[in-house]
Amino acid sequence: MDLDDAKGARRDERWTELSARVESLHHRYGRAFWIGHSFWALFTGIVVLVLAHNRYGYLPWVILFLTLTWVSTLFFSRFALLPSSRAARLAKGFVSYLTRIMYQETLFFLLPFYFYSTTFPSWNSAYIVVLAALAALSCFDIPFDRLLRTSRPFALGFFGIVTYSALQFFLPLVLAVPIRQGTYLAALLSLLAAVPLAYPWRELRRPATAARIILAVAMVFLALRFLLPVVPPVPLRLSKVRFAAALDPRTIQAPFEYTSQIPRSVLAGGRLYAIVSVFAPSRLPATITLRFVREGKVLRMSRAVNLVAHSRGFRVWDAMGPGAEGFVPGPYTLEVWTGEGQLVGRVTVEVTEDAANVVPG
């Protein structure tokens, strides 16, 4: 054995000893470490949630992190060393840890933005509940890592939901596409990104695999067609609704505006106007429809208004005339919808008999 071979053998021996020592420590203290790390992950997630408040500029970094996670996961699942190799196990463990961290921070980053665009209670509140549950699950390292490693459907589903949620928020802001187009494009990109993780390269070349992928795309698009009301209309959010008995349509200004109550006497012989302010962080196309609802019955639905939001959002208005009995005292609800059927928000105003206790504001 020459000198170079001896040095190489000593390096291999030191590496083996170090790896064995690390594995021994992990076996002895690993569970306690990961339990402590779960609390730390929850703390950092809360920090990210607080820091993400209205900080849309961080969104490209989230997409970059998801892309890096996808690339690293794909690389090590396809080109890593043999499973029996100690280096391969360490590499896969590192990639698994990186994946969990990226998932966790991405979900906690997205939560406040989806929360702002969610109407409680409504069908789209289910989406934010699912995201919050996944964010909480990602903080429990041991069960979460076990699910990612042992259940391919769970791993692919988790990846798809997180990627879809990030992209449908990201695409309208960057590409200035309507929210509905961004929703379908996000679903397509998420599905295509999951395909290499689901199938080995050799299977991707088979016609049967291509047929399954095409069928999956069709099923996802069909599901979105019916489940779109469940998805919050990020990045839009309802910021303010004012009610009035008169309005200048050129300036969208009313002489007197009301919030939660409006006297019946003010509306006598007139109409009930609603002035809606919707926040949007950038210029993006939107289609908005307003509905006046009483006791679950739609009294009036406006035409769909196509507009382009500026950096602070936009305002729309509509008016409802009195019925045969005039404006009956009681609650009236204004619902703001996108033209694609996503609920932006709702506000209730009460028509009262007594005008003395109602002050414009």
TORLUMSE-935275 format. One record per residue: x, y, z of N, C-alpha, C, CB in turn. Coordinates in steps of 0.001 Angstrom, whole numbers, padded with zeros to 6 digits, always signed. Glycine has a CB too. Example, Ala and Ser with C-alpha at 12.3 -4.5 7.8 and 13.67 -1.06 7.14 Angstrom:
# residues 2
+013190-005690+007800+012300-004500+007800+013200-003300+007800+011308-004473+009046
+012850-002250+007080+013670-001060+007140+012900+000030+007870+014084-000598+005725
END
This chain:
# residues 361
+000855-001197+000000+000000+000000+000000+000888+001242+000000-000966+000008+001238
+000711+002139-000948+001532+003343-001001+000972+004399-000061+001610+003889-002438
+001667+005546-000035+001317+006601+000912-000078+007171+000652+002348+007716+000849
-000434+007371-000648-001755+007927-000979-002868+006984-000553-001859+008211-002485
-002639+005675-000758-003663+004709-000343-003823+004705+001165-003309+003302-000835
-002730+004859+001887-002797+004883+003355-003574+006110+003842-001373+004878+003963
-003286+007255+003219-004012+008461+003614-005510+008317+003313-003437+009694+002887
-005822+007733+002141-007221+007535+001792-007911+006600+002763-007341+006997+000387
-007210+005550+003190-007799+004603+004137-008054+005275+005483-006882+003381+004319
-007107+006128+005933-007300+006824+007207-008479+007789+007120-006022+007583+007609
-008635+008477+005968-009765+009391+005807-011086+008620+005874-009657+010159+004469
-011106+007463+005195-012328+006653+005218-012637+006158+006631-012195+005459+004261
-011563+005798+007359-011770+005316+008721-012295+006429+009624-010468+004748+009288
-011722+007646+009499-012193+008772+010313-013645+009121+009960-011279+010009+010110
-013967+009082+008669-015337+009375+008244-016318+008344+008806-015426+009408+006707
-015894+007073+008797-016756+006011+009330-016979+006205+010825-016141+004622+009059
-015896+006544+011558-016017+006757+012999-016931+007956+013296-014623+006976+013627
-016761+009045+012518-017583+010233+012745-019053+009944+012448-017088+011400+011878
-019281+009238+011380-020662+008907+011021-021300+008008+012070-020711+008227+009649
-020512+007028+012554-021038+006135+013580-021353+006899+014866-020041+005008+013866
-020490+007867+015208-020729+008651+016421-021982+009505+016274-019517+009541+016735
-022142+010117+015106-023330+010940+014865-024597+010092+014932-023232+011642+013498
-024548+008907+014323-025719+008038+014344-026025+007568+015759-025509+006837+013426
-024984+007334+016559-025193+006919+017943-025876+008028+018749-023853+006535+018593
-025395+009275+018563-026015+010402+019266-027452+010619+018803-025197+011682+019050
-027651+010444+017506-029011+010612+016980-029950+009545+017540-029005+010552+015441
-029453+008325+017643-030280+007250+018184-030621+007497+019652-029568+005906+018030
-029686+008078+020395-029906+008284+021821-030730+009533+022106-028581+008374+022538
-030440+010627+021397-031089+011906+021733-031967+012458+020611-030038+012930+022085
-032096+011684+019515-032807+012217+018357-034245+012602+018651-032784+011219+017255
-034973+011756+019399-036381+012046+019662-036538+013335+020466-037034+010877+020408
-035718+013493+021508-035783+014711+022317-035420+015936+021482-034846+014601+023531
-034419+015773+020600-034024+016895+019748-035163+017329+018837-032804+016522+018911
-035830+016343+018199-036880+016703+017254-038115+017246+017954-037254+015505+016412
-038380+016801+019170-039493+017396+019933-039187+018856+020235-039745+016612+021256
-037955+019125+020697-037569+020515+020933-037574+021330+019650-036196+020575+021572
-037145+020703+018570-037128+021408+017286-038541+021728+016819-036402+020574+016228
-039520+020882+017158-040900+021147+016774-041408+022435+017428-041797+019961+017161
-041072+022627+018700-041464+023881+019355-040743+025077+018718-041155+023818+020872
-039493+024883+018380-038754+025955+017715-039354+026265+016340-037271+025572+017572
-039758+025218+015619-040376+025416+014313-041682+026187+014434-040622+024074+013633
-042463+025870+015465-043709+026604+015675-043426+028074+015981-044520+025969+016817
-042402+028335+016785-042042+029713+017116-041591+030479+015872-040935+029735+018178
-040723+029871+015076-040257+030556+013863-041397+030743+012864-039109+029767+013208
-042331+029779+012825-043485+029937+011947-044334+031127+012335-044327+028689+011961
-044521+031311+013638-045284+032474+014112-044558+033765+013770-045523+032387+015633
-043233+033753+013889-042445+034937+013528-042633+035263+012048-040945+034714+013843
-042574+034246+011204-042782+034456+009767-044185+034979+009510-042549+033148+008983
-045171+034439+010215-046550+034886+010045-046681+036367+010365-047492+034068+010931
-046020+036808+011446-046083+038225+011827-045331+039093+010819-045501+038431+013241
-044163+038655+010405-043357+039444+009471-043974+039512+008087-041967+038869+009374
-044808+038535+007740-045400+038493+006404-046525+039492+006225-045910+037114+006115
-046910+040179+007290-048047+041097+007215-047819+042163+006144-048289+041762+008580
-048609+042051+005045-048592+043039+003958-047243+043162+003260-048989+044381+004492
-046385+042183+003390-045073+042257+002739-045088+041386+001476-043935+041798+003716
-045663+041939+000436-045805+041202-000817-044456+041028-001523-046792+041922-001741
-043488+041853-001201-042194+041760-001871-041443+040482-001564-041349+042923-001492
-041827+039779-000471-041145+038533-000138-041652+037347-000949-041302+038242+001328
-042749+037508-001667-043360+036373-002363-042426+035725-003395-044633+036825-003049
-041667+036477-004205-040735+035804-005137-039732+034894-004440-039979+036836-005941
-039332+035260-003211-038400+034399-002478-039066+033080-002102-037886+035112-001216
-040339+033129-001785-041063+031903-001460-041078+030972-002669-042507+032223-001003
-041353+031536-003846-041351+030719-005061-039955+030153-005328-041830+031548-006271
-038928+030957-005082-037557+030478-005268-037249+029319-004324-036557+031619-005044
-037659+029449-003062-037407+028373-002096-038147+027097-002491-037829+028810-000681
-039390+027234-002954-040126+026055-003400-039437+025397-004599-041569+026434-003762
-038919+026225-005492-038217+025683-006657-036957+024932-006235-037857+026810-007637
-036201+025508-005317-034994+024837-004831-035331+023535-004120-034216+025755-003892
-036421+023557-003345-036845+022336-002666-037226+021260-003672-038023+022623-001731
-037945+021662-004714-038351+020704-005753-037113+020131-006455-039295+021385-006790
-036161+020995-006817-034958+020545-007530-034137+019596-006657-034096+021755-007958
-033933+019967-005397-033121+019119-004525-033803+017785-004256-032836+019831-003207
-035107+017799-004041-035831+016551-003817-035766+015663-005048-037287+016833-003447
-035956+016263-006218-035898+015497-007454-034506+014932-007688-036316+016362-008633
-033485+015732-007425-032111+015289-007672-031742+014103-006800-031133+016430-007430
-032000+014232-005493-031577+013163-004603-032447+011921-004749-031602+013643-003169
-033693+012091-005208-034524+010911-005413-034145+010177-006694-035996+011303-005452
-033496+010859-007619-033143+010245-008897-031658+009884-008994-033510+011177-010029
-030788+010743-008448-029365+010576-008712-028526+010368-007455-028856+011764-009452
-029153+010187-006319-028366+009964-005089-027638+008626-005161-029280+010006-003834
-026715+008449-004250-025972+007195-004208-026896+006061-003796-024777+007296-003239
-026366+004852-003763-027176+003696-003424-027782+003864-002038-026342+002414-003492
-028977+003316-001811-029645+003478-000516-028823+002954+000656-030975+002777-000541
-027959+001959+000421-027154+001405+001504-025978+002295+001877-026651+000044+001120
-025707+003301+001070-024573+004165+001330-024871+005091+002503-024218+004976+000081
-023901+005252+003405-024064+006152+004542-024194+007602+004071-022879+006010+005512
-023406+007957+003057-023492+009320+002524-024868+009587+001926-022405+009552+001465
-025452+008574+001282-026785+008743+000699-027815+008972+001783-027170+007522-000142
-027705+008243+002886-028664+008419+003981-028555+009812+004582-028440+007360+005067
-027323+010296+004759-027147+011643+005294-027692+012698+004330-025667+011909+005582
-027443+012492+003021-027927+013447+002023-029448+013479+001998-027385+013094+000632
-030059+012302+002027-031513+012253+002020-032097+012839+003296-031990+010825+001838
-031432+012612+004422-031901+013212+005668-031842+014731+005626-031083+012701+006834
-030754+015260+005041-030632+016709+004925-031702+017276+004008-029249+017087+004411
-031937+016606+002873-032962+017067+001940-034342+017007+002586-032938+016226+000654
-034595+015959+003356-035872+015843+004053-036058+016989+005043-035965+014498+004780
-034999+017313+005771-035077+018424+006719-035300+019746+005998-033802+018497+007563
-034566+019958+004905-034729+021187+004128-036147+021300+003585-033718+021233+002975
-036699+020178+003112-038057+020182+002575-039059+020581+003645-038415+018810+002005
-038930+020026+004839-039859+020365+005924-039778+021834+006281-039572+019518+007158
-038564+022381+006340-038400+023791+006685-039038+024681+005625-036912+024137+006845
-038808+024371+004356-039369+025190+003287-040894+025126+003277-038818+024744+001937
-041436+023935+003471-042889+023807+003544-043454+024649+004690-043287+022334+003721
-042832+024511+005834-043337+025202+007021-043312+026710+006843-042524+024813+008246
-042168+027253+006432-042061+028703+006313-042971+029228+005201-040606+029110+006044
-043126+028460+004117-044009+028891+003034-045449+028957+003503-043891+027948+001837
-045901+027941+004223-047280+027925+004697-047551+029062+005677-047593+026589+005353
-046640+029298+006606-046848+030382+007560-046775+031740+006879-045819+030305+008680
-046001+031847+005802-045968+033089+005044-047290+033337+004341-044834+033064+004032
-047892+032284+003768-049124+032439+003005-050347+032655+003884-049338+031236+002140
-050330+032147+005101-051521+032171+005951-052153+033558+006087-051169+031655+007314
-051403+034623+006445-052076+035919+006619-052721+036446+005353-051099+036931+007122
-052106+036220+004194-052677+036730+002946-053980+035999+002601-051661+036583+001793
-053997+034700+002813-055239+033962+002586-056284+034332+003632-054979+032448+002609
-055843+034599+004841-056780+035006+005892-057469+036322+005527-056048+035147+007241
-056706+037286+005002-057289+038576+004619-058340+038415+003523-056192+039533+004150
-058156+037444+002633-059067+037267+001503-060203+036300+001800-058302+036783+000304
-060261+035775+003015-061284+034798+003380-062461+035491+004048-060701+033721+004309
-063653+035017+003742-064873+035510+004367-065352+034486+005387-065974+035793+003304
-065542+034930+006618-066001+034041+007687-067425+034429+008091-065041+034106+008917
-068356+033493+008168-068234+032126+007669-068629+032053+006198-069102+031171+008502
-067992+031188+005459-068328+030946+004057-067611+029676+003641-067928+032162+003134
-067879+029246+002407-067216+028047+001925-065704+028235+001832-067775+027653+000573
-065253+029474+001488-063807+029630+001314-063044+029654+002642-063523+030902+000548
-063763+029698+003775-063062+029605+005056-062484+028204+005270-064011+029965+006210
-063019+027201+004549-062463+025844+004669-061028+025799+004162-063327+024833+003891
-060714+026620+003168-059367+026598+002583-058332+027083+003598-059314+027474+001307
-058652+028153+004303-057691+028671+005276-057544+027706+006446-058124+030058+005782
-058600+026966+006781-058515+025965+007840-057554+024844+007427-059918+025390+008160
-057646+024422+006161-056747+023376+005662-055300+023862+005672-057155+022945+004236
-055057+025090+005205-053691+025621+005205-053139+025723+006625-053652+026997+004527
-053969+026181+007565-053520+026302+008954-053206+024926+009547-054592+027016+009805
-054033+023922+009214-053782+022576+009723-052478+022009+009154-054960+021649+009379
-052229+022241+007868-050978+021766+007260-049768+022499+007852-051018+021959+005724
-049925+023793+008117-048824+024546+008728-048515+024010+010122-049169+026047+008801
-049563+023710+010892-049341+023149+012226-048704+021767+012143-050661+023072+012999
-049171+020938+011196-048596+019607+011032-047118+019671+010666-049359+018834+009969
-046744+020647+009845-045343+020752+009417-044404+021066+010570-045205+021818+008350
-044946+021544+011705-044094+021849+012859-043752+020609+013676-044775+022868+013751
-044520+019529+013506-044250+018299+014239-043328+017423+013390-045578+017546+014593
-042035+017554+013666-041028+016993+012773-041138+015490+012592-039673+017324+013283
-041303+014757+013683-041240+013299+013589-042406+012736+012782-041228+012682+014984
-043668+013022+013149-044769+012463+012322-044798+013029+010912-046111+012731+012987
-044446+014310+010768-044463+014914+009434-043409+014283+008538-044236+016426+009526
-042205+014085+009080-041144+013453+008293-041512+012014+007946-039811+013490+009058
-042152+011306+008886-042547+009928+008613-043567+009874+007481-043120+009272+009876
-044521+010808+007492-045528+010838+006429-044892+011152+005073-046615+011875+006754
-043964+012107+005058-043314+012454+003799-042494+011298+003239-042428+013666+003990
-041880+010533+004139-041002+009454+003691-041779+008202+003284-040012+009107+004785
-042863+007892+004004-043526+006602+003832-044773+006657+002963-043886+006051+005162
-045360+007828+002786-046607+007927+002030-046408+008834+000825-047754+008456+002923
-046271+008232-000341-046104+009034-001555-047347+009874-001852-045792+008126-002747
-048575+009334-001713-049750+010193-001942-049780+011419-001041-051016+009397-001733
-049412+011235+000243-049382+012391+001140-048312+013386+000705-049130+011943+002587
-047120+012886+000375-046031+013781-000022-046395+014565-001276-044744+012986-000257
-046981+013883-002274-047363+014562-003507-048516+015531-003263-047750+013541-004580
-049493+015117-002453-050613+016004-002149-050171+017241-001393-051660+015267-001348
-049273+017059-000417-048768+018196+000349-048015+019155-000565-047855+017718+001495
-047142+018596-001403-046399+019434-002348-047355+020181-003268-045423+018583-003177
-048379+019482-003768-049317+020125-004686-050082+021257-004051-050280+019121-005218
-050560+021069-002816-051344+022109-002143-050484+023338-001858-051945+021567-000833
-049279+023108-001339-048413+024247-001004-048006+024998-002269-047153+023769-000239
-047619+024263-003303-047199+024908-004548-048360+025646-005195-046625+023874-005523
-049512+025019-005227-050692+025665-005817-051054+026939-005054-051891+024693-005826
-051034+026883-003735-051393+028054-002925-050423+029204-003166-051414+027689-001433
-049141+028892-003294-048160+029945-003543-048295+030516-004949-046750+029412-003333
-048491+029648-005939-048545+030111-007327-049809+030897-007627-048449+028935-008270
-050946+030481-007074-052165+031217-007389-052174+032588-006725-053388+030421-006957
-051362+032767-005703-051155+034082-005113-050120+034876-005901-050720+033948-003653
-049107+034181-006412-047966+034821-007055-048268+035249-008494-046779+033883-007040
-048919+034388-009261-049082+034620-010700-049881+035881-011043-049755+033433-011320
-051038+036146-010414-051741+037395-010756-050918+038641-010458-053051+037474-010001
-050101+038603-009413-049300+039773-009059-048169+040005-010057-048729+039614-007655
-047563+038919-010536-046393+039055-011401-046785+039170-012870-045459+037871-011207
-047724+038336-013305-048106+038316-014716-049299+039207-015018-048415+036909-015141
-049925+039766-013981-051099+040633-014150-052207+039941-014944-050698+041932-014850
-052410+038655-014647-053481+037908-015291-054696+037927-014379-053042+036447-015610
-055904+037780-014931-057086+037678-014070-056942+036537-013070-058348+037476-014916
-057598+036682-011934-057434+035712-010862-057837+034318-011313-058249+036122-009650
-058915+034226-012105-059346+032899-012539-058286+032243-013408-060670+032987-013300
-057697+032973-014352-056650+032399-015186-055448+031999-014336-056226+033392-016278
-055112+032833-013356-054016+032491-012460-054305+031236-011662-053732+033635-011522
-055572+031026-011286-055952+029831-010536-055734+028573-011363-057411+029921-010092
-056188+028586-012614-056010+027412-013471-054545+027208-013850-056859+027548-014733
-053821+028293-014104-052407+028175-014449-051609+027630-013266-051845+029537-014890
-051950+028069-012056-051271+027556-010863-051520+026066-010696-051735+028310-009612
-052760+025635-010964-053071+024205-010852-052278+023395-011875-054582+023965-011043
-052180+023901-013095-051440+023189-014138-049963+023090-013789-051614+023886-015489
-049353+024197-013372-047926+024180-013037-047647+023290-011833-047428+025598-012761
-048524+023300-010845-048337+022455-009663-048400+020983-010033-049392+022775-008600
-049360+020648-010899-049485+019253-011318-048281+018809-012137-050764+019055-012124
-047834+019647-013067-046677+019289-013888-045406+019177-013041-046477+020324-015003
-045292+020023-012004-044121+019933-011134-044137+018659-010303-044048+021145-010220
-045332+018156-009990-045427+016932-009184-045185+015675-010010-046791+016848-008521
-045334+015762-011330-045202+014573-012186-043824+013923-012062-045463+014946-013645
-042702+014682-012172-041387+014025-012043-041152+013432-010667-040286+015009-012349
-041829+013957-009644-041687+013381-008313-042482+012092-008169-042128+014379-007262
-043513+011931-008999-044379+010769-008890-043918+009599-009752-045777+011147-009266
-043259+009895-010878-042886+008845-011819-041385+008873-012092-043669+008996-013130
-040749+007718-012166-039352+007664-012634-039267+008098-014094-038770+006233-012467
-038060+008480-014496-037882+008975-015862-038331+007949-016910-036419+009346-016094
-038034+006679-016658-038378+005664-017666-039885+005534-017852-037791+004311-017272
-040659+005789-016788-042115+005687-016907-042713+006898-017610-042745+005528-015532
-042026+008029-017544-042560+009229-018179-042594+009105-019697-041736+010437-017781
-041786+008200-020244-041741+008021-021699-042820+007074-022207-040383+007503-022113
-043559+006442-021301-044570+005486-021710-045884+006196-022053-044795+004447-020606
-046550+005760-023140-047834+006380-023520-048885+006275-022421-048369+005734-024787
-048895+005177-021657-049884+005020-020590-049705+006078-019514-049787+003627-019971
-048448+006399-019203-048188+007444-018208-048644+008800-018711-046701+007493-017855
-048350+009098-019984-048802+010362-020572-050324+010468-020547-048291+010496-022012
-051011+009358-020801-052478+009369-020770-052983+009641-019360-053042+008033-021285
-052329+009054-018358-052740+009303-016970-052523+010757-016584-051969+008390-016010
-051432+011353-017047-051159+012748-016737-052212+013651-017372-049754+013142-017218
-052538+013386-018632-053566+014182-019318-054912+014043-018606-053698+013746-020799
-055238+012828-018177-056485+012615-017449-056478+013361-016116-056716+011118-017215
-055324+013368-015433-055222+014079-014164-055417+015582-014359-053866+013802-013508
-054837+016143-015435-055017+017563-015729-056491+017876-015965-054180+017973-016955
-057158+017025-016746-058578+017248-017022-059412+017167-015748-059086+016229-018044
-059097+016214-014881-059858+016066-013635-059635+017245-012704-059477+014770-012928
-058396+017751-012636-058106+018905-011783-058846+020140-012289-056587+019174-011730
-058834+020363-013590-059536+021519-014153-061043+021405-013933-059230+021652-015653
-061572+020195-014073-062998+019990-013839-063340+020228-012370-063416+018571-014263
-062489+019753-011478-062723+019966-010050-062672+021450-009702-061693+019193-009217
-061713+022184-010302-061619+023613-010027-062870+024360-010486-060388+024197-010705
-063456+023908-011565-064656+024563-012092-065771+024592-011047-065144+023845-013362
-065865+023502-010261-066926+023406-009264-066468+023837-007873-067447+021993-009208
-065159+023740-007606-064652+024052-006276-064058+025453-006170-063619+023042-005885
-064155+026248-007232-063580+027590-007197-064141+028449-006064-063819+028280-008516
-065452+028339-005706-065943+029133-004572-065262+028809-003247-067417+028930-004420
-064591+027656-003158-063907+027294-001915-062566+028010-001804-063702+025774-001838
-062037+028497-002913-060703+029116-002933-060838+030619-002691-059978+028841-004292
-060180+031169-001667-060228+032626-001451-059634+033372-002640-059473+033009-000160
-060170+034562-002965-059719+035292-004164-058450+036104-003924-060818+036218-004647
-057405+035472-003418-056153+036196-003206-055658+036743-004541-055078+035275-002554
-055094+037951-004554-054763+038815-003419-055836+039859-003094-053469+039513-003693
-057050+039736-003650-058101+040715-003365-058605+040555-001941-059264+040570-004357
-059011+041659-001349-059657+041605-000040-060605+042778+000109-058610+041607+001095
-061724+042548+000734-062708+043596+000963-062222+044488+002096-064104+042994+001288
-062057+045781+001817-061534+046685+002843-062604+047563+003475-060466+047557+002251
-063637+047975+002707-064645+048865+003297-065900+048853+002438-064097+050314+003439
-067057+048932+003105-068341+049078+002429-069118+050179+003126-069144+047738+002425
-069599+051145+002344-070428+052229+002864-071783+052203+002167-069734+053606+002668
-072810+052582+002897-074164+052623+002350-074670+054062+002369-075118+051694+003152
-075524+054403+001407-076023+055767+001283-077380+055751+000591-075020+056653+000504
-078084+056885+000696-079378+057047+000021-079243+057848-001268-080379+057731+000952
-078071+058442-001499-077806+059210-002719-076332+059101-003040-078232+060703-002561
-076005+059255-004338-074615+059071-004761-074382+059832-006051-074278+057569-004945
-073198+060476-006151-072755+061094-007393-071940+060051-008146-071918+062405-007129
-072458+059484-009233-071744+058393-009922-070434+058820-010551-072617+057805-010983
-070243+060112-010795-068987+060556-011407-067832+060516-010420-069140+061963-011960
-068112+060896-009199-067059+060935-008172-067170+059788-007173-067110+062256-007429
-068240+059037-007243-068558+057977-006279-068504+058547-004857-067570+056774-006428
-069106+059704-004681-069187+060361-003385-070650+060501-002985-068490+061746-003419
-070923+060292-001710-072272+060417-001169-072294+061539-000136-072749+059076-000541
-073399+062290-000062-073469+063349+000948-073417+062812+002370-074730+064153+000762
-074058+061680+002602-074029+061033+003916-073837+059537+003704-075341+061324+004729
-072936+058965+004480-072647+057540+004362-072913+056850+005692-071188+057308+003914
-073349+055596+005619-073680+054811+006803-072936+053482+006726-075222+054586+006921
-072698+052904+007877-071945+051651+007937-072830+050476+008336-070789+051780+008917
-073248+050412+009580-073995+049247+010049-075499+049466+010093-073517+048859+011407
-075952+050725+010146-077377+051031+010199-077688+052228+009305-077822+051309+011651
-078901+052205+008733-079358+053332+007930-080858+053502+008172-079046+053115+006404
-081328+054723+008438-082750+054928+008746-083636+054683+007527-082977+056345+009270
-084798+054111+007789-085762+053869+006717-086256+055187+006129-086949+053040+007236
-086376+056197+006973-086877+057481+006498-085951+058109+005462-087061+058430+007663
-084640+057871+005577-083682+058415+004616-083886+057782+003246-082240+058187+005099
-084323+056525+003237-084479+055786+001986-085856+055948+001356-084212+054332+002224
-086746+056696+002004-088111+056825+001494-088107+057427+000088-088963+057693+002444
-088680+056692-000835-088763+057181-002208-087460+057153-002966-089274+058554-002207
-086420+056590-002383-085118+056582-003055-084574+055185-003264-084127+057387-002267
-083251+055060-003209-082584+053783-003437-081510+053590-002378-081972+053718-004863
-081145+052355-002184-080074+052016-001255-078802+051786-002066-080439+050754-000397
-077815+052670-001855-076542+052592-002575-075500+051884-001705-076046+054013-002976
-074643+051160-002349-073509+050521-001676-072236+050914-002400-073670+048968-001638
-071273+051467-001661-069976+051845-002210-068940+050890-001621-069624+053352-001892
-068293+050127-002475-067407+049047-002047-065970+049391-002391-067812+047711-002700
-065081+049248-001408-063640+049412-001630-062965+048056-001488-063025+050444-000630
-062240+047657-002522-061530+046369-002536-060041+046649-002662-062030+045446-003709
-059259+046047-001778-057812+046239-001812-057171+045266-002789-057208+046063-000411
-056233+045766-003575-055389+044940-004458-053983+045524-004397-055940+044909-005957
-052953+044698-004225-051600+045221-004034-050931+045737-005295-050752+044170-003448
-051498+045457-006468-050861+045893-007705-051918+045985-008792-049718+044924-008124
-051507+046407-009961-052426+046494-011093-052713+045089-011624-051840+047399-012216
-053947+044672-011490-054336+043380-012023-055797+043423-012447-054101+042265-010987
-056146+042686-013488-057534+042675-013959-058438+041948-012960-057629+042004-015349
-059656+042460-012824-060617+041842-011920-062015+042025-012481-060513+042443-010498
-062876+041085-012176-064284+041162-012542-065098+041048-011267-064677+040046-013570
-065955+042035-011005-066660+042122-009731-068165+042184-009968-066189+043352-008930
-068896+041487-009118-070355+041512-009115-070834+041757-007690-070944+040184-009681
-071853+042612-007544-072431+042909-006231-073824+042295-006144-072491+044446-005980
-074135+041758-004962-075451+041166-004730-076052+041735-003439-075351+039612-004651
-077302+042149-003516-078063+042509-002330-078901+041303-001923-078960+043765-002587
-078761+040888-000674-079417+039674-000193-080193+039996+001086-078375+038539+000062
-081388+039430+001191-082180+039548+002412-082825+038200+002702-083259+040669+002284
-082567+037702+003917-083120+036422+004366-082826+035298+003370-084629+036547+004578
-081606+035301+002843-081173+034256+001937-081646+034394+000513-081609+032979+002445
-082388+035435+000203-082912+035638-001145-082174+036796-001803-084440+035909-001114
-081704+036583-003043-081017+037634-003784-082054+038619-004315-080167+037038-004947
-081985+039869-003818-082917+040914-004251-082435+041589-005529-083098+041959-003145
-081124+041739-005645-080567+042366-006841-079143+041877-007034-080610+043917-006736
-078791+041632-008300-077419+041279-008650-076975+042189-009778-077297+039775-009057
-075875+042871-009567-075384+043818-010559-074765+043079-011735-074363+044776-009934
-074541+043794-012793-073805+043219-013907-072332+043065-013512-073950+044101-015180
-071639+042190-014190-070214+041996-013924-069426+043192-014450-069703+040681-014569
-068612+043772-013597-067813+044952-013946-066371+044510-014160-067902+046054-012830
-065851+044723-015358-064455+044419-015659-063618+045672-015444-064297+043891-017114
-062577+045540-014664-061732+046696-014371-060304+046236-014104-062282+047488-013160
-059412+047197-014036-058014+046940-013697-057696+047692-012414-057051+047370-014859
-057383+046958-011389-057086+047581-010102-055771+048341-010173-057034+046526-008988
-055717+049477-009494-054434+050174-009361-053745+049700-008097-054628+051718-009334
-052659+050329-007727-051827+049807-006642-052520+049843-005289-050545+050584-006564
-053598+050618-005144-054314+050661-003874-055662+049970-003939-054502+052084-003440
-055986+049369-005061-057255+048684-005170-058217+049423-006076-057864+048504-003811
-059514+049289-005808-060517+049930-006643-061817+050078-005847-060753+049117-007946
-062721+050883-006407-064051+051056-005824-065110+050753-006876-064232+052493-005264
-066172+050120-006449-067334+049862-007299-068580+050196-006493-067365+048370-007804
-069684+050422-007199-070923+050730-006498-072108+050158-007255-071084+052244-006315
-073197+050023-006538-074449+049597-007134-075575+050090-006232-074499+048040-007321
-076786+050061-006749-077941+050551-005999-079106+049599-006169-078334+051968-006454
-079906+049493-005114-081097+048651-005132-082315+049508-004834-080978+047490-004111
-083338+049374-005655-084573+050099-005434-085446+049435-004398-085325+050237-006715
-086463+050156-003888-087369+049577-002883-088313+048569-003517-088177+050681-002183
-088776+047647-002723-089768+046697-003198-091152+047299-003147-089721+045419-002379
-092159+046457-003280-093542+046929-003270-093902+047582-001945-094493+045778-003554
-093302+047125-000860-093569+047689+000463-092480+048660+000900-093705+046576+001488
-091662+049091-000029-090540+049943+000344-089427+049112+000964-090992+051040+001315
-088547+049772+001669-087462+049072+002358-087979+048585+003713-086211+050002+002536
-088205+047291+003805-088704+046698+005042-087594+046737+006084-089200+045236+004809
-087876+047194+007291-086836+047219+008334-086252+045828+008573-087410+047773+009649
-084978+045813+008796-084282+044556+009036-082930+044538+008365-085111+043391+008551
-082206+043437+008466-080853+043352+007890-080869+043103+006390-080067+042251+008572
-079987+043788+005684-079732+043584+004268-078238+043303+004125-080180+044832+003404
-077910+042288+003371-076508+041897+003211-076040+042205+001802-076316+040400+003523
-074873+042851+001731-074233+043074+000435-073095+042069+000294-073707+044551+000299
-073128+041301-000771-072073+040329-001055-071270+040788-002268-072670+038914-001297
-069957+040692-002163-069044+041070-003244-068424+039795-003793-067937+042072-002745
-068645+039540-005082-068159+038333-005737-067281+038703-006923-069334+037446-006191
-066349+037827-007221-065663+037949-008502-066583+037387-009583-064279+037202-008487
-066324+037746-010822-067129+037231-011908-067002+035733-012081-066760+037910-013173
-065980+035138-011465-065761+033699-011584-066412+032923-010445-064276+033400-011624
-067060+033628-009513-067772+032933-008441-066999+032780-007153-068169+031604-008905
-066014+033648-006887-065286+033620-005620-065772+034769-004745-063746+033711-005852
-066096+034455-003512-066618+035450-002590-065485+036314-002046-067378+034774-001441
-065572+037624-002300-064567+038559-001795-064908+038983-000372-064462+039794-002713
-066186+039136-000089-066597+039513+001256-068069+039864+001297-065767+040680+001758
-068587+040031+002506-069978+040429+002699-070082+041340+003913-070891+039190+002868
-071023+042267+003829-071277+043214+004921-072787+043356+005062-070591+044615+004652
-073265+043444+006295-074692+043573+006567-074998+044952+007123-075160+042487+007546
-076035+045584+006582-076531+046860+007078-077977+046653+007504-076408+047990+005994
-078375+047309+008576-079737+047173+009075-080533+048439+008793-079734+046866+010581
-081662+048280+008130-082589+049389+007915-083446+049507+009165-083475+049172+006627
-083403+050665+009818-084087+050861+011095-085251+051828+010937-083109+051378+012158
-086214+051707+011858-087346+052624+011891-086963+053927+012563-088531+051989+012610
-086164+053867+013602-085807+055027+014415-084567+055693+013816-085554+054613+015899
-084718+056933+013378-083598+057662+012803-082809+058446+013832-084087+058588+011742
-083325+058560+015048-082667+059423+016039-081341+058871+016501-083561+059623+017229
-081246+057524+016551-080029+056913+017088-079026+056512+015998-080394+055696+017908
-079315+056861+014742-078428+056496+013643-077698+057735+013165-079214+055838+012482
-076388+057704+013254-075571+058847+012860-074738+058453+011654-074664+059327+014031
-074708+059283+010597-073842+058963+009439-072398+058830+009867-073961+060044+008349
-071680+057964+009196-070285+057805+009536-069603+056846+008590-070140+057329+010957
END
